Amino acid sequence: MRAIDLSTVTWRKSSYSNQDGGECIEVADNHPTLVPVRDSKDPHRTALVFPAAAWSAFVTAVKGSNWR
């Protein structure tokens, strides 16, 4: 598997994050086919990278659930 260069992506913190740090994730929306996801409390660790369609399906499923 080849390495994915994430040096130019723009990270966005989850809208559910708070200023206290909490348990937050950041996503990079500006990659054409992939969605990198990382822990906002430890941004230097390796990001998880999902195919854009899989991430979209996940977000849709979470929005449609009663989980909070």
KOLDRENTOR-617051 format. One record per residue: x, y, z of N, C-alpha, C, O in turn. Coordinates in steps of 0.2 Angstrom, whole numbers, padded with zeros to 4 digits, always signed. Last residue first. Layout:
XYZXYZXYZXYZ ...
# end
This chain:
-0132+0047+0102-0129+0054+0103-0124+0053+0108-0121+0058+0110 -0143+0038+0091-0137+0038+0095-0134+0046+0096-0134+0050+0091 -0153+0036+0083-0154+0040+0089-0148+0040+0094-0149+0043+0099 -0148+0039+0065-0149+0035+0071-0151+0039+0077-0151+0046+0077 -0145+0047+0055-0151+0044+0055-0153+0040+0061-0158+0037+0062 -0131+0050+0057-0137+0055+0057-0144+0053+0058-0148+0056+0061 -0126+0038+0055-0126+0041+0062-0131+0046+0062-0134+0047+0067 -0128+0036+0041-0131+0031+0046-0131+0034+0053-0136+0033+0057 -0121+0047+0036-0128+0046+0035-0131+0042+0040-0136+0043+0042 -0108+0043+0040-0111+0049+0043-0118+0049+0042-0122+0051+0046 -0106+0031+0032-0106+0031+0040-0109+0037+0043-0113+0036+0047 -0107+0036+0019-0112+0031+0022-0112+0031+0029-0118+0030+0032 -0096+0044+0019-0102+0047+0018-0108+0042+0021-0113+0045+0024 -0086+0034+0021-0087+0039+0026-0094+0042+0025-0097+0044+0030 -0088+0027+0008-0089+0024+0015-0090+0029+0020-0094+0028+0025 -0084+0037-0001-0091+0034-0001-0093+0030+0006-0098+0031+0008 -0071+0039+0002-0076+0045+0003-0083+0042+0003-0087+0044+0007 -0062+0027+0012-0065+0029+0005-0070+0034+0006-0074+0034+0011 -0052+0034+0025-0058+0030+0023-0059+0032+0016-0058+0038+0014 -0039+0033+0036-0041+0035+0030-0046+0031+0027-0045+0025+0026 -0033+0039+0051-0036+0034+0048-0039+0037+0041-0041+0042+0041 -0016+0046+0054-0024+0047+0053-0026+0040+0050-0023+0037+0046 -0004+0044+0066-0007+0042+0060-0014+0043+0059-0018+0041+0064 -0002+0058+0077-0002+0051+0076-0005+0050+0069-0007+0055+0065 -0003+0072+0078+0003+0069+0075+0003+0062+0074+0008+0059+0070 -0014+0075+0085-0014+0076+0078-0008+0073+0074-0008+0073+0068 -0022+0072+0098-0015+0069+0096-0014+0069+0088-0014+0064+0085 -0034+0077+0099-0030+0078+0104-0023+0076+0103-0018+0077+0107 -0040+0074+0087-0038+0081+0088-0034+0082+0094-0030+0087+0094 -0037+0060+0078-0038+0062+0084-0036+0069+0085-0030+0071+0085 -0043+0060+0060-0038+0060+0066-0040+0062+0072-0046+0065+0073 -0046+0055+0044-0049+0056+0051-0043+0055+0056-0039+0050+0056 -0048+0057+0027-0043+0056+0032-0047+0058+0039-0050+0064+0039 -0056+0051+0014-0058+0056+0020-0053+0054+0026-0054+0049+0029 -0054+0052-0004-0053+0049+0003-0055+0054+0008-0055+0060+0007 -0055+0059-0016-0058+0052-0015-0057+0049-0008-0060+0043-0007 -0050+0072-0014-0055+0070-0019-0058+0064-0018-0064+0063-0019 -0050+0081+0001-0046+0076-0003-0051+0073-0007-0057+0072-0005 -0056+0090+0010-0054+0093+0003-0049+0088+0000-0046+0090-0005 -0059+0087+0023-0064+0086+0018-0062+0087+0011-0065+0086+0006 -0053+0079+0036-0050+0083+0030-0055+0082+0024-0055+0076+0021 -0058+0079+0053-0058+0076+0046-0055+0081+0041-0055+0087+0042 -0055+0076+0070-0055+0080+0064-0055+0076+0058-0052+0071+0057 -0064+0072+0085-0060+0070+0079-0060+0076+0074-0064+0081+0075 -0063+0072+0103-0065+0075+0097-0061+0071+0091-0055+0069+0092 -0068+0072+0118-0066+0067+0113-0068+0069+0106-0074+0068+0104 -0061+0087+0125-0066+0082+0125-0063+0076+0120-0057+0076+0119 -0058+0101+0124-0054+0096+0121-0058+0090+0120-0059+0087+0115 -0066+0112+0128-0062+0108+0133-0058+0103+0130-0054+0099+0134 -0073+0116+0117-0067+0120+0118-0063+0116+0124-0057+0118+0124 -0080+0102+0109-0081+0108+0113-0074+0111+0114-0069+0108+0112 -0088+0094+0094-0082+0095+0099-0083+0102+0103-0087+0106+0101 -0097+0093+0084-0099+0091+0091-0093+0092+0096-0094+0090+0102 -0091+0096+0073-0095+0101+0075-0098+0099+0082-0101+0103+0086 -0074+0091+0072-0081+0089+0072-0085+0095+0075-0083+0098+0080 -0062+0102+0063-0064+0098+0069-0072+0097+0069-0076+0101+0066 -0053+0099+0049-0059+0102+0052-0061+0098+0058-0062+0092+0057 -0038+0102+0040-0042+0098+0045-0048+0102+0047-0047+0108+0048 -0033+0101+0023-0036+0106+0028-0040+0102+0033-0045+0099+0031 -0018+0094+0016-0026+0094+0018-0027+0099+0023-0023+0101+0027 -0005+0093+0014-0008+0099+0011-0016+0099+0013-0019+0104+0011 +0000+0081+0019+0003+0087+0021-0001+0094+0019+0000+0099+0022 -0004+0068+0016-0009+0072+0020-0006+0079+0022-0009+0083+0025 -0001+0057+0005+0002+0063+0007-0004+0067+0010-0008+0070+0006 -0001+0040+0009-0005+0045+0006-0002+0052+0009-0001+0052+0015 +0009+0026+0003+0008+0031+0008+0004+0037+0005+0005+0039-0001 +0003+0011-0004+0007+0017-0004+0005+0022+0001-0001+0022+0003 +0004-0006+0000+0000+0000+0000+0004+0006+0000+0009+0007+0004 
# end
